[in-house]
Amino acid sequence: MKVAITDACIFIDLLESEACTAFFQLPLDIVTTRQVWGELESEQKAVLQQWIKTKDLSIIEVQGTLEILRTNYKLSVRLSIADLSVWSVCQKEGGVLLTSDGTLRKMARENNIDTHGLLWVFDQIVKNKLLTVIEATEKLQSVFNQNEYYKADVKLFDAYEEMITKWQN
């Protein structure tokens, strides 16, 4: 099974859209880092605990000084320690990086790390028939309505509209 290393943005968006149940049913081994876990609020952690208990979500420790990565790989200073932790796991272990953070996605792609965002996650959910097109569209729309960044990103919004159109055909 393919390993998916997930950042906080993806969890937050899935929690807001109430799509976590479908996400954790995907044929992926879903992993995050202790640093990412530390970025989540206690209410978010409380909801995600059910998937830790069922072993559908694993939290791993990333050892070593993550700041060294920034220098060695010329990574952006805008990446947080949590961002560096998921980047590090993907760089060392492989797997797909799931993030909605534009800077992290750019840095990962520049270093040949397989990277996808929220739209890909929802597309996988629909392809695996874990939500209907109508359910997925409604849930994704709720995220876009709540997130000012998504509303302002023309390229992302265009990709979102293209995906919805593809689902309906």
DSSP file (Angstrom, degrees, kcal/mol; ACC not computed):
  #  RESIDUE AA STRUCTURE BP1 BP2  ACC     N-H-->O    O-->H-N    N-H-->O    O-->H-N    TCO  KAPPA ALPHA  PHI   PSI    X-CA   Y-CA   Z-CA
    1    1 A M              0   0    0      0, 0.0     2,-0.2     0, 0.0    27,-0.1   0.000 360.0 360.0 360.0 141.8    0.0    0.0    0.0
    2    2 A K  E     -a   28   0A   0     25,-0.6    27,-2.8     1,-0.1     2,-0.4  -0.462 360.0-129.5 -72.2 138.3    1.2    3.5   -0.8
    3    3 A V  E     -a   29   0A   0     25,-0.2    93,-2.8    -2,-0.2     2,-0.5  -0.747  18.4-163.4 -90.4 133.6    2.4    5.7    2.1
    4    4 A A  E     -ab  30  96A   0     25,-2.9    27,-3.0    -2,-0.4     2,-0.6  -0.976   4.8-157.3-118.8 119.5    0.9    9.2    2.3
    5    5 A I  E     -ab  31  97A   0     91,-2.9    93,-3.1    -2,-0.5     2,-0.4  -0.867  20.1-158.4 -98.2 120.9    2.7   11.7    4.6
    6    6 A T  E     - b   0  98A   0     25,-3.0    27,-0.4    -2,-0.6    93,-0.2  -0.808   8.7-150.2-113.0 137.5    0.2   14.4    5.6
    7    7 A D     >  -     0   0    0     91,-2.2     4,-1.4    -2,-0.4     3,-0.3  -0.409  37.0 -97.6 -94.2 177.6    0.7   17.9    6.8
    8    8 A A  H  > S+     0   0    0      1,-0.2     4,-2.8     2,-0.2     5,-0.2   0.848 116.6  63.5 -65.1 -36.3   -1.5   19.9    9.1
    9    9 A C  H  > S+     0   0    0      1,-0.2     4,-2.6     2,-0.2    -1,-0.2   0.905 102.6  48.8 -57.1 -44.2   -3.3   21.8    6.2
   10   10 A I  H  > S+     0   0    0     -3,-0.3     4,-2.6    88,-0.3     5,-0.2   0.932 112.5  47.8 -63.8 -45.9   -4.7   18.6    4.8
   11   11 A F  H  X S+     0   0    0     -4,-1.4     4,-2.7     2,-0.2     5,-0.2   0.935 112.3  49.6 -59.5 -45.6   -6.0   17.5    8.2
   12   12 A I  H  X S+     0   0    0     -4,-2.8     4,-2.6     1,-0.2    -2,-0.2   0.928 112.7  46.4 -61.0 -46.3   -7.5   20.9    8.9
   13   13 A D  H  X S+     0   0    0     -4,-2.6     4,-2.0    -5,-0.2    -1,-0.2   0.902 113.7  48.4 -64.2 -41.0   -9.3   21.0    5.5
   14   14 A L  H  X>S+     0   0    0     -4,-2.6     5,-2.4    -5,-0.2     4,-0.7   0.884 112.2  49.0 -67.6 -37.8  -10.6   17.4    5.9
   15   15 A L  H ><5S+     0   0    0     -4,-2.7     3,-0.7    -5,-0.2    -2,-0.2   0.926 111.3  49.4 -65.5 -44.3  -11.9   18.1    9.4
   16   16 A E  H 3<5S+     0   0    0     -4,-2.6    -2,-0.2     1,-0.2    -1,-0.2   0.859 115.7  43.3 -62.6 -35.5  -13.6   21.3    8.2
   17   17 A S  H 3<5S-     0   0    0     -4,-2.0    -1,-0.2    -5,-0.2    -2,-0.2   0.532 106.5-127.3 -88.0  -6.0  -15.2   19.5    5.3
   18   18 A E  T <<5S+     0   0    0     -3,-0.7    -3,-0.2    -4,-0.7     4,-0.1   0.894  73.1 124.8  58.5  42.4  -16.1   16.5    7.5
   19   19 A A     >< +     0   0    0     -5,-2.4     4,-2.2    -6,-0.1    -4,-0.2   0.209  29.5 106.4-112.7  12.7  -14.4   14.2    5.0
   20   20 A C  H  > S+     0   0    0     -6,-0.6     4,-2.7     1,-0.2     5,-0.2   0.891  74.9  56.9 -62.0 -40.9  -12.0   12.4    7.3
   21   21 A T  H  4 S+     0   0    0      1,-0.2     4,-0.4     2,-0.2    -1,-0.2   0.929 111.1  43.3 -57.9 -45.6  -13.9    9.2    7.4
   22   22 A A  H >4 S+     0   0    0      1,-0.2     3,-1.2     2,-0.2     4,-0.5   0.914 112.0  54.6 -65.4 -42.6  -13.7    8.9    3.6
   23   23 A F  H >< S+     0   0    0     -4,-2.2     3,-1.5     1,-0.3    -2,-0.2   0.917 106.4  50.1 -57.2 -46.6  -10.0   10.0    3.6
   24   24 A F  T 3< S+     0   0    0     -4,-2.7    -1,-0.3     1,-0.3    -2,-0.2   0.528 103.8  60.9 -76.0  -3.7   -9.0    7.3    6.1
   25   25 A Q  T <  S+     0   0    0     -3,-1.2    -1,-0.3    -4,-0.4    -2,-0.2   0.502  79.8 111.0 -94.2  -7.6  -10.7    4.6    3.9
   26   26 A L  S <  S-     0   0    0     -3,-1.5     2,-2.7    -4,-0.5     4,-0.1  -0.308  88.4-104.2 -62.4 150.9   -8.4    5.4    1.0
   27   27 A P  S    S+     0   0    0      0, 0.0   -25,-0.6     0, 0.0     2,-0.3  -0.360  86.6 110.5 -76.8  64.2   -6.0    2.6    0.1
   28   28 A L  E    S-a    2   0A   0     -2,-2.7     2,-0.9    -5,-0.2   -25,-0.2  -0.975  72.5-127.6-134.9 146.3   -3.1    4.5    1.7
   29   29 A D  E     -a    3   0A   0    -27,-2.8   -25,-2.9    -2,-0.3     2,-0.5  -0.883  37.9-150.1 -89.0 108.5   -1.0    4.1    4.8
   30   30 A I  E     +ac   4  57A   0     -2,-0.9    28,-2.0    26,-0.7     2,-0.3  -0.721  22.8 171.4 -93.6 126.6   -1.5    7.6    6.3
   31   31 A V  E     +ac   5  58A   0    -27,-3.0   -25,-3.0    -2,-0.5     2,-0.3  -0.940  10.5 175.1-131.7 147.6    1.3    9.0    8.3
   32   32 A T  E     - c   0  59A   0     26,-2.4    28,-2.6    -2,-0.3     2,-0.3  -0.890  28.9-108.3-140.0 177.0    2.2   12.3    9.9
   33   33 A T  E  >  - c   0  60A   0    -27,-0.4     4,-2.7    -2,-0.3    28,-0.2  -0.686  24.0-115.0-107.9 160.8    4.9   13.5   12.2
   34   34 A R  H  > S+     0   0    0     26,-2.1     4,-1.9    -2,-0.3    27,-0.1   0.847 118.1  56.9 -58.6 -34.6    5.0   14.5   15.8
   35   35 A Q  H  > S+     0   0    0      2,-0.2     4,-0.6     1,-0.2    47,-0.2   0.896 108.3  45.0 -66.2 -40.8    5.8   18.1   14.6
   36   36 A V  H >> S+     0   0    0     46,-0.2     3,-1.5     1,-0.2     4,-0.8   0.928 109.9  55.3 -66.7 -44.8    2.7   18.2   12.5
   37   37 A W  H >< S+     0   0    0     -4,-2.7     3,-1.0     1,-0.3    -2,-0.2   0.879 103.0  57.3 -54.7 -38.7    0.6   16.7   15.3
   38   38 A G  H 3< S+     0   0    0     -4,-1.9    -1,-0.3     1,-0.2    -2,-0.2   0.720  99.7  58.9 -66.5 -21.8    1.9   19.5   17.5
   39   39 A E  H << S+     0   0    0     -3,-1.5    -1,-0.2    -4,-0.6    -2,-0.2   0.693  89.3  91.3 -79.0 -19.6    0.5   22.1   15.1
   40   40 A L  S << S-     0   0    0     -3,-1.0     2,-0.1    -4,-0.8   -32,-0.0  -0.452  81.2-114.2 -79.9 150.6   -3.1   20.8   15.4
   41   41 A E     >  -     0   0    0     -2,-0.1     4,-2.5     1,-0.1     3,-0.3  -0.409  29.8-108.1 -77.8 159.0   -5.5   22.2   18.0
   42   42 A S  H  > S+     0   0    0      1,-0.2     4,-2.2     2,-0.2     5,-0.1   0.849 119.6  53.2 -59.6 -35.8   -6.7   19.9   20.8
   43   43 A E  H  > S+     0   0    0      2,-0.2     4,-1.6     1,-0.2    -1,-0.2   0.891 109.9  48.5 -66.0 -38.3  -10.2   19.6   19.3
   44   44 A Q  H  > S+     0   0    0     -3,-0.3     4,-2.2     2,-0.2    -2,-0.2   0.921 111.5  49.2 -66.7 -44.2   -8.7   18.5   16.0
   45   45 A K  H  X S+     0   0    0     -4,-2.5     4,-1.6     1,-0.2    -2,-0.2   0.891 106.5  57.1 -60.7 -40.0   -6.5   16.0   17.7
   46   46 A A  H  < S+     0   0    0     -4,-2.2     4,-0.4    -5,-0.2    -1,-0.2   0.897 109.2  45.0 -60.6 -41.0   -9.5   14.6   19.6
   47   47 A V  H >< S+     0   0    0     -4,-1.6     3,-1.0     1,-0.2     4,-0.3   0.919 113.6  49.5 -67.9 -43.4  -11.4   13.9   16.4
   48   48 A L  H >X S+     0   0    0     -4,-2.2     3,-1.4     1,-0.2     4,-1.1   0.693  89.7  82.9 -71.4 -18.6   -8.3   12.3   14.7
   49   49 A Q  H 3X S+     0   0    0     -4,-1.6     4,-2.6     1,-0.3     3,-0.3   0.825  79.9  65.6 -55.1 -33.7   -7.6   10.1   17.7
   50   50 A Q  H <> S+     0   0    0     -3,-1.0     4,-1.3    -4,-0.4    -1,-0.3   0.850 103.0  46.5 -61.1 -32.6  -10.2    7.5   16.5
   51   51 A W  H <4>S+     0   0    0     -3,-1.4     5,-2.3    -4,-0.3     6,-1.7   0.732 109.1  54.1 -83.4 -21.6   -8.0    6.8   13.4
   52   52 A I  H ><5S+     0   0    0     -4,-1.1     3,-1.2    -3,-0.3    -2,-0.2   0.911 108.2  50.9 -69.7 -43.4   -4.9    6.5   15.6
   53   53 A K  H 3<5S+     0   0    0     -4,-2.6    -2,-0.2     1,-0.3    -1,-0.2   0.860 112.6  44.9 -61.9 -36.6   -6.7    3.9   17.7
   54   54 A T  T 3<5S-     0   0    0     -4,-1.3    -1,-0.3    -5,-0.2    -2,-0.2   0.427 114.1-119.4 -87.8   2.1   -7.7    1.9   14.6
   55   55 A K  T < 5S+     0   0    0     -3,-1.2    -3,-0.2     2,-0.2    -2,-0.1   0.716  82.0 121.4  65.6  23.9   -4.1    2.3   13.2
   56   56 A D  S   <S+     0   0    0     -5,-2.3   -26,-0.7     1,-0.2     2,-0.4   0.568  76.0  43.2 -86.3 -11.6   -5.4    4.2   10.1
   57   57 A L  E    S-c   30   0A   0     -6,-1.7     2,-0.4    -8,-0.1    -2,-0.2  -0.995  72.2-167.4-135.1 128.0   -3.2    7.1   11.1
   58   58 A S  E     -c   31   0A   0    -28,-2.0   -26,-2.4    -2,-0.4     2,-0.5  -0.922   8.4-154.0-114.9 141.5    0.4    6.8   12.4
   59   59 A I  E     -c   32   0A   0     -2,-0.4     2,-0.3   -28,-0.2   -26,-0.2  -0.967  18.8-167.5-113.4 125.2    2.4    9.5   14.0
   60   60 A I  E     -c   33   0A   0    -28,-2.6   -26,-2.1    -2,-0.5     2,-0.4  -0.803  19.9-121.4-115.0 155.0    6.2    9.1   13.7
   61   61 A E        -     0   0    0     -2,-0.3     2,-0.6   -28,-0.2   -28,-0.0  -0.768  18.1-150.6 -90.3 134.2    9.1   10.8   15.3
   62   62 A V        -     0   0    0     -2,-0.4     2,-0.2     2,-0.1     4,-0.1  -0.940  17.7-153.5-106.8 118.0   11.6   12.6   13.1
   63   63 A Q        +     0   0    0     -2,-0.6     2,-0.1     2,-0.1     0, 0.0  -0.530  47.4  33.4 -90.4 155.2   15.0   12.5   14.6
   64   64 A G  S    S-     0   0    0     -2,-0.2     2,-0.8     4,-0.0     3,-0.1  -0.180  98.5 -47.6  96.0 173.6   17.8   15.0   14.1
   65   65 A T    >   -     0   0    0      1,-0.2     3,-1.0    -2,-0.1     4,-0.4  -0.741  43.5-166.1 -87.1 112.1   18.0   18.7   13.4
   66   66 A L  T >> S+     0   0    0     -2,-0.8     3,-1.1     1,-0.2     4,-0.8   0.764  81.0  72.2 -71.3 -25.3   15.5   19.6   10.8
   67   67 A E  H 3> S+     0   0    0      1,-0.3     4,-1.2     2,-0.2     3,-0.3   0.795  86.0  67.0 -60.7 -27.5   17.1   23.0   10.2
   68   68 A I  H <> S+     0   0    0     -3,-1.0     4,-2.9     1,-0.2    -1,-0.3   0.861  93.4  60.0 -61.7 -34.4   20.0   21.3    8.6
   69   69 A L  H <> S+     0   0    0     -3,-1.1     4,-2.8    -4,-0.4     6,-0.4   0.901  97.0  59.5 -58.1 -41.6   17.7   20.3    5.7
   70   70 A R  H  <>S+     0   0    0     -4,-0.8     5,-1.9    -3,-0.3     4,-0.4   0.905 113.8  36.4 -55.6 -44.1   16.9   23.9    5.0
   71   71 A T  H ><5S+     0   0    0     -4,-1.2     3,-0.7     3,-0.2    -2,-0.2   0.939 117.3  49.8 -74.5 -49.5   20.6   24.6    4.3
   72   72 A N  H 3<5S+     0   0    0     -4,-2.9    -2,-0.2     1,-0.2    -3,-0.2   0.844 124.2  29.5 -62.0 -35.1   21.5   21.3    2.6
   73   73 A Y  T 3<5S-     0   0    0     -4,-2.8    -1,-0.2    -5,-0.2    -2,-0.2   0.310 105.5-119.9-108.7   7.6   18.6   21.4    0.2
   74   74 A K  T < 5 +     0   0    0     -3,-0.7    -3,-0.2    -4,-0.4     2,-0.2   0.926  49.7 177.4  53.4  49.5   18.2   25.2   -0.1
   75   75 A L      < -     0   0    0     -5,-1.9    -1,-0.2    -6,-0.4    29,-0.1  -0.516  35.1 -88.2 -85.4 153.0   14.7   25.1    1.3
   76   76 A S    >   -     0   0    0     -2,-0.2     3,-1.4    27,-0.2    -1,-0.1  -0.231  22.0-134.1 -60.0 142.1   12.6   28.2    1.9
   77   77 A V  T 3  S+     0   0    0      1,-0.2    -1,-0.1    -3,-0.1    -2,-0.0   0.625 102.8  73.5 -69.9 -12.7   12.9   29.9    5.2
   78   78 A R  T 3  S+     0   0    0      2,-0.0     2,-0.4    25,-0.0    -1,-0.2   0.605  73.4 100.9 -77.1 -11.4    9.1   30.1    5.1
   79   79 A L    <   -     0   0    0     -3,-1.4    -9,-0.0    24,-0.1     2,-0.0  -0.610  69.6-138.8 -77.2 130.6    8.9   26.3    5.8
   80   80 A S     >  -     0   0    0     -2,-0.4     4,-2.6     1,-0.1     5,-0.2  -0.260  27.8-101.6 -77.6 171.4    8.0   25.6    9.4
   81   81 A I  H  > S+     0   0    0      1,-0.2     4,-2.0     2,-0.2   -45,-0.1   0.889 126.8  53.3 -60.5 -39.2    9.7   22.8   11.4
   82   82 A A  H  > S+     0   0    0    -47,-0.2     4,-1.9     2,-0.2   -46,-0.2   0.912 108.2  49.6 -62.9 -42.0    6.5   20.7   10.9
   83   83 A D  H  > S+     0   0    0      1,-0.2     4,-2.3     2,-0.2    -2,-0.2   0.930 110.9  49.7 -60.4 -45.3    6.9   21.3    7.1
   84   84 A L  H  X S+     0   0    0     -4,-2.6     4,-2.6     1,-0.2    -1,-0.2   0.848 106.7  57.2 -62.4 -33.5   10.5   20.3    7.2
   85   85 A S  H  X S+     0   0    0     -4,-2.0     4,-2.0     2,-0.2    -1,-0.2   0.929 110.3  40.8 -66.5 -44.8    9.5   17.1    9.2
   86   86 A V  H  X S+     0   0    0     -4,-1.9     4,-2.2     2,-0.2     5,-0.2   0.884 115.0  52.7 -71.6 -35.7    7.1   15.8    6.5
   87   87 A W  H  X S+     0   0    0     -4,-2.3     4,-2.6    -5,-0.2    -2,-0.2   0.925 109.1  51.0 -60.1 -44.4    9.5   16.9    3.7
   88   88 A S  H  X S+     0   0    0     -4,-2.6     4,-2.4     2,-0.2     5,-0.3   0.907 108.9  49.6 -61.2 -45.0   12.3   14.9    5.5
   89   89 A V  H  X>S+     0   0    0     -4,-2.0     4,-3.3     1,-0.2     5,-0.6   0.934 113.9  45.3 -61.8 -46.0   10.2   11.7    5.8
   90   90 A C  H  X5S+     0   0    0     -4,-2.2     4,-1.5     1,-0.2    -2,-0.2   0.900 113.0  50.7 -64.6 -39.8    9.3   11.9    2.1
   91   91 A Q  H  <5S+     0   0    0     -4,-2.6    -1,-0.2    -5,-0.2    -2,-0.2   0.890 122.1  31.7 -65.9 -39.7   12.8   12.6    1.1
   92   92 A K  H  <5S+     0   0    0     -4,-2.4    -2,-0.2    -5,-0.2    -3,-0.2   0.886 133.6  25.3 -85.1 -41.8   14.2    9.7    3.1
   93   93 A E  H  <5S-     0   0    0     -4,-3.3    -3,-0.2     1,-0.3     2,-0.2   0.640  94.9-135.6-102.5 -18.3   11.4    7.1    3.0
   94   94 A G     << +     0   0    0     -4,-1.5    -1,-0.3    -5,-0.6    -2,-0.1  -0.530  48.1 123.7  87.1-163.7    9.5    7.9   -0.2
   95   95 A G        -     0   0    0     -2,-0.2     2,-0.4    -4,-0.1    19,-0.4  -0.323  68.2 -61.6  94.3 176.5    5.8    8.0   -0.3
   96   96 A V  E     -b    4   0A   0    -93,-2.8   -91,-2.9    -2,-0.1     2,-0.5  -0.840  42.0-136.5-103.2 136.4    3.5   10.8   -1.4
   97   97 A L  E     -bd   5 115A   0     17,-3.2    19,-2.7    -2,-0.4     2,-0.6  -0.815  14.6-159.5 -92.0 124.4    3.5   14.1    0.4
   98   98 A L  E     +bd   6 116A   0    -93,-3.1   -91,-2.2    -2,-0.5     2,-0.3  -0.924  31.1 139.9-106.7 116.3    0.0   15.5    1.0
   99   99 A T        -     0   0    0     17,-2.4    19,-0.1    -2,-0.6    -2,-0.0  -0.996  46.7-158.6-154.0 149.3   -0.1   19.3    1.6
  100  100 A S        +     0   0    0     -2,-0.3     2,-0.6    17,-0.2    17,-0.1   0.357  66.0 111.7-103.7   0.5   -2.0   22.4    0.8
  101  101 A D     >  -     0   0    0      1,-0.2     4,-2.5     2,-0.0     5,-0.2  -0.665  57.8-155.0 -80.4 116.2    1.0   24.6    1.5
  102  102 A G  H  > S+     0   0    0     -2,-0.6     4,-2.3     1,-0.2     5,-0.2   0.876  91.3  49.1 -60.4 -42.4    2.2   26.1   -1.7
  103  103 A T  H  > S+     0   0    0      2,-0.2     4,-2.6     1,-0.2    -1,-0.2   0.923 112.6  47.6 -65.3 -44.3    5.8   26.7   -0.6
  104  104 A L  H  > S+     0   0    0      1,-0.2     4,-2.5     2,-0.2    -2,-0.2   0.908 112.0  50.3 -63.8 -41.8    6.1   23.2    0.7
  105  105 A R  H  X S+     0   0    0     -4,-2.5     4,-2.6     2,-0.2    -1,-0.2   0.919 111.3  48.7 -61.8 -43.2    4.7   21.7   -2.5
  106  106 A K  H  X S+     0   0    0     -4,-2.3     4,-2.3     2,-0.2    -2,-0.2   0.938 113.1  46.4 -62.7 -47.5    7.0   23.8   -4.6
  107  107 A M  H  X S+     0   0    0     -4,-2.6     4,-0.9     1,-0.2    -1,-0.2   0.898 113.5  49.9 -63.3 -40.5   10.1   22.8   -2.6
  108  108 A A  H ><>S+     0   0    0     -4,-2.5     5,-2.6    -5,-0.2     3,-0.7   0.934 111.1  47.8 -64.7 -46.0    9.0   19.1   -2.6
  109  109 A R  H ><5S+     0   0    0     -4,-2.6     3,-1.8     1,-0.3    -1,-0.2   0.883 106.4  57.3 -64.3 -37.7    8.5   19.1   -6.4
  110  110 A E  H 3<5S+     0   0    0     -4,-2.3    -1,-0.3     1,-0.3    -2,-0.2   0.764 110.0  46.6 -62.7 -23.4   11.9   20.8   -6.9
  111  111 A N  T <<5S-     0   0    0     -4,-0.9    -1,-0.3    -3,-0.7    -2,-0.2   0.050 121.6-107.0-107.5  23.5   13.4   17.8   -5.1
  112  112 A N  T < 5 +     0   0    0     -3,-1.8     2,-0.5     1,-0.2    -3,-0.2   0.805  66.4 151.4  58.1  35.9   11.4   15.2   -7.0
  113  113 A I      < -     0   0    0     -5,-2.6     2,-0.3    -8,-0.1    -1,-0.2  -0.870  53.6-115.9 -96.4 126.8    9.1   14.3   -4.1
  114  114 A D        -     0   0    0     -2,-0.5   -17,-3.2   -19,-0.4     2,-0.4  -0.473  47.0-179.1 -62.5 119.5    5.7   13.1   -5.2
  115  115 A T  E     +d   97   0A   0     -2,-0.3     2,-0.3   -19,-0.2   -17,-0.2  -0.977  15.0 168.5-135.2 136.1    3.3   15.8   -4.0
  116  116 A H  E     -d   98   0A   0    -19,-2.7   -17,-2.4    -2,-0.4     2,-0.1  -0.947  14.7-148.8-141.2 162.5   -0.4   16.3   -4.1
  117  117 A G     >  -     0   0    0     -2,-0.3     4,-1.9   -19,-0.2     3,-0.2  -0.360  45.4 -67.4-118.1-162.6   -3.0   18.6   -2.4
  118  118 A L  H  > S+     0   0    0      1,-0.2     4,-2.6     2,-0.2     5,-0.2   0.846 125.5  56.7 -61.6 -38.9   -6.6   18.6   -1.3
  119  119 A L  H  > S+     0   0    0      1,-0.2     4,-2.4     2,-0.2    -1,-0.2   0.917 107.6  48.9 -61.8 -41.8   -8.0   18.4   -4.8
  120  120 A W  H  > S+     0   0    0     -3,-0.2     4,-2.6     2,-0.2    -1,-0.2   0.913 109.4  53.1 -62.0 -42.7   -6.1   15.2   -5.4
  121  121 A V  H  X S+     0   0    0     -4,-1.9     4,-2.1     1,-0.2    -2,-0.2   0.942 111.7  44.7 -58.4 -48.7   -7.3   13.8   -2.1
  122  122 A F  H  X S+     0   0    0     -4,-2.6     4,-2.3     1,-0.2    -1,-0.2   0.874 110.7  54.4 -65.4 -36.3  -10.9   14.5   -3.0
  123  123 A D  H  X S+     0   0    0     -4,-2.4     4,-2.8    -5,-0.2    -1,-0.2   0.909 109.1  48.4 -62.8 -41.1  -10.4   13.1   -6.5
  124  124 A Q  H  X S+     0   0    0     -4,-2.6     4,-2.1     2,-0.2    -2,-0.2   0.883 109.0  53.8 -64.8 -38.5   -9.1    9.9   -4.9
  125  125 A I  H  <>S+     0   0    0     -4,-2.1     5,-2.7    -5,-0.2     6,-0.7   0.914 112.8  43.1 -61.7 -43.4  -12.1    9.8   -2.6
  126  126 A V  H ><5S+     0   0    0     -4,-2.3     3,-1.8     3,-0.2    -2,-0.2   0.928 112.5  52.4 -68.8 -45.4  -14.5   10.0   -5.6
  127  127 A K  H 3<5S+     0   0    0     -4,-2.8    -2,-0.2     1,-0.3    -1,-0.2   0.850 110.8  48.1 -59.2 -34.4  -12.5    7.5   -7.7
  128  128 A N  T 3<5S-     0   0    0     -4,-2.1    -1,-0.3    -5,-0.2    -2,-0.2   0.348 112.7-122.9 -88.6   6.3  -12.6    5.0   -4.8
  129  129 A K  T < 5S+     0   0    0     -3,-1.8    -3,-0.2     2,-0.2    -2,-0.1   0.839  71.1 132.9  57.3  37.8  -16.4    5.6   -4.4
  130  130 A L  S   <S+     0   0    0     -5,-2.7     2,-0.3     1,-0.3    -4,-0.2   0.679  77.4  18.5 -89.7 -21.1  -16.1    6.7   -0.8
  131  131 A L  S    S-     0   0    0     -6,-0.7    -1,-0.3    -9,-0.1    -2,-0.2  -0.976  87.4-113.4-139.1 150.8  -18.3    9.7   -1.4
  132  132 A T     >  -     0   0    0     -2,-0.3     4,-2.9    -3,-0.1     5,-0.3  -0.361  35.1-106.1 -74.0 165.8  -20.7   10.4   -4.2
  133  133 A V  H  > S+     0   0    0      1,-0.2     4,-2.6     2,-0.2     5,-0.2   0.907 123.1  50.3 -58.2 -42.2  -19.9   13.3   -6.6
  134  134 A I  H  > S+     0   0    0      2,-0.2     4,-2.4     1,-0.2    -1,-0.2   0.934 112.3  45.8 -63.9 -46.3  -22.6   15.4   -4.9
  135  135 A E  H  > S+     0   0    0      2,-0.2     4,-2.5     1,-0.2     5,-0.2   0.936 115.0  46.9 -62.2 -46.9  -21.2   14.7   -1.4
  136  136 A A  H  X S+     0   0    0     -4,-2.9     4,-2.8     1,-0.2     5,-0.3   0.905 111.9  50.7 -63.0 -41.9  -17.6   15.4   -2.4
  137  137 A T  H  X S+     0   0    0     -4,-2.6     4,-2.6    -5,-0.3    -1,-0.2   0.928 111.8  47.4 -62.0 -45.1  -18.6   18.6   -4.3
  138  138 A E  H  X S+     0   0    0     -4,-2.4     4,-1.8    -5,-0.2    -2,-0.2   0.915 114.5  46.2 -62.7 -43.6  -20.5   19.9   -1.2
  139  139 A K  H  X S+     0   0    0     -4,-2.5     4,-1.4     2,-0.2    -2,-0.2   0.908 114.7  46.2 -68.2 -41.8  -17.7   19.1    1.2
  140  140 A L  H  X S+     0   0    0     -4,-2.8     4,-2.3     1,-0.2    -2,-0.2   0.898 110.0  54.6 -66.9 -39.8  -15.0   20.6   -1.1
  141  141 A Q  H  X S+     0   0    0     -4,-2.6     4,-2.4    -5,-0.3    -1,-0.2   0.877 103.6  56.2 -60.2 -37.8  -17.2   23.6   -1.6
  142  142 A S  H  X S+     0   0    0     -4,-1.8     4,-1.4     2,-0.2    -1,-0.2   0.888 107.6  48.5 -63.4 -37.9  -17.5   24.1    2.1
  143  143 A V  H  X S+     0   0    0     -4,-1.4     4,-1.7     2,-0.2     3,-0.3   0.938 111.9  48.5 -66.1 -46.2  -13.6   24.2    2.4
  144  144 A F  H  < S+     0   0    0     -4,-2.3     7,-0.3     1,-0.2    -2,-0.2   0.857 110.2  52.3 -63.3 -34.4  -13.4   26.7   -0.5
  145  145 A N  H  < S+     0   0    0     -4,-2.4    -1,-0.2     1,-0.2    -2,-0.2   0.818 114.5  42.4 -69.7 -30.1  -16.1   28.9    1.2
  146  146 A Q  H  < S+     0   0    0     -4,-1.4     2,-0.7    -3,-0.3    -2,-0.2   0.682 102.1  74.0 -89.3 -20.0  -14.2   28.9    4.5
  147  147 A N     X  -     0   0    0     -4,-1.7     4,-1.9     1,-0.2     5,-0.2  -0.846  55.9-168.1-107.9 110.3  -10.7   29.4    3.2
  148  148 A E  H  > S+     0   0    0     -2,-0.7     4,-1.9     1,-0.2    -1,-0.2   0.836  89.0  58.7 -62.5 -34.2   -9.8   32.9    1.9
  149  149 A Y  H  > S+     0   0    0      1,-0.2     4,-1.3     2,-0.2    -1,-0.2   0.931 106.4  47.3 -61.4 -45.7   -6.5   31.6    0.4
  150  150 A Y  H  4 S+     0   0    0      1,-0.2     3,-0.4     2,-0.2     7,-0.2   0.901 110.4  52.1 -64.2 -40.5   -8.4   29.1   -1.7
  151  151 A K  H  < S+     0   0    0     -4,-1.9    -1,-0.2    -7,-0.3    -2,-0.2   0.876 112.3  46.1 -62.1 -37.0  -10.9   31.8   -2.9
  152  152 A A  H  < S+     0   0    0     -4,-1.9     2,-1.1    -5,-0.2    -1,-0.2   0.664  90.0  90.2 -82.7 -17.4   -8.1   34.1   -3.9
  153  153 A D     X  -     0   0    0     -4,-1.3     4,-2.7    -3,-0.4     5,-0.2  -0.689  55.1-173.5 -87.0  98.7   -6.0   31.5   -5.8
  154  154 A V  H  > S+     0   0    0     -2,-1.1     4,-2.6     1,-0.2     5,-0.2   0.896  82.9  51.3 -60.3 -44.1   -7.3   31.7   -9.3
  155  155 A K  H  > S+     0   0    0      1,-0.2     4,-2.1     2,-0.2    -1,-0.2   0.920 112.9  45.4 -61.2 -44.6   -5.2   28.8  -10.5
  156  156 A L  H  > S+     0   0    0      2,-0.2     4,-2.5     1,-0.2    -2,-0.2   0.914 112.7  50.5 -65.1 -43.6   -6.4   26.6   -7.7
  157  157 A F  H  X S+     0   0    0     -4,-2.7     4,-2.5    -7,-0.2    -2,-0.2   0.894 109.8  50.8 -63.8 -39.1  -10.1   27.7   -8.2
  158  158 A D  H  X S+     0   0    0     -4,-2.6     4,-2.4     2,-0.2    -1,-0.2   0.911 110.7  48.7 -62.6 -42.3   -9.8   26.9  -11.9
  159  159 A A  H  X S+     0   0    0     -4,-2.1     4,-2.3     2,-0.2    -2,-0.2   0.891 110.3  52.2 -64.2 -39.5   -8.4   23.4  -11.1
  160  160 A Y  H  X S+     0   0    0     -4,-2.5     4,-2.3     2,-0.2    -2,-0.2   0.939 110.7  46.7 -60.6 -48.6  -11.3   22.9   -8.6
  161  161 A E  H  X S+     0   0    0     -4,-2.5     4,-2.3     1,-0.2    -2,-0.2   0.887 111.4  51.8 -63.3 -39.3  -13.9   23.8  -11.2
  162  162 A E  H  X S+     0   0    0     -4,-2.4     4,-2.5     2,-0.2    -1,-0.2   0.907 110.3  48.8 -62.1 -42.3  -12.2   21.5  -13.8
  163  163 A M  H  X S+     0   0    0     -4,-2.3     4,-2.5     2,-0.2    -2,-0.2   0.921 110.3  49.8 -65.9 -43.9  -12.3   18.6  -11.4
  164  164 A I  H  X S+     0   0    0     -4,-2.3     4,-1.7     1,-0.2    -1,-0.2   0.915 111.9  49.1 -60.6 -42.8  -15.9   19.2  -10.5
  165  165 A T  H  X S+     0   0    0     -4,-2.3     4,-0.8     1,-0.2    -1,-0.2   0.914 110.2  51.1 -62.5 -43.3  -16.8   19.3  -14.2
  166  166 A K  H >< S+     0   0    0     -4,-2.5     3,-0.8     1,-0.2    -2,-0.2   0.909 108.6  51.8 -60.9 -42.7  -14.8   16.1  -14.8
  167  167 A W  H 3< S+     0   0    0     -4,-2.5    -1,-0.2     1,-0.2    -2,-0.2   0.874 107.8  52.2 -61.2 -37.3  -16.7   14.3  -11.9
  168  168 A Q  H 3<        0   0    0     -4,-1.7    -1,-0.2     1,-0.2    -2,-0.2   0.616 360.0 360.0 -78.9 -11.8  -20.0   15.3  -13.4
  169  169 A N    <<        0   0    0     -3,-0.8    -1,-0.2    -4,-0.8    -2,-0.2   0.432 360.0 360.0 -98.1 360.0  -19.2   13.9  -16.8
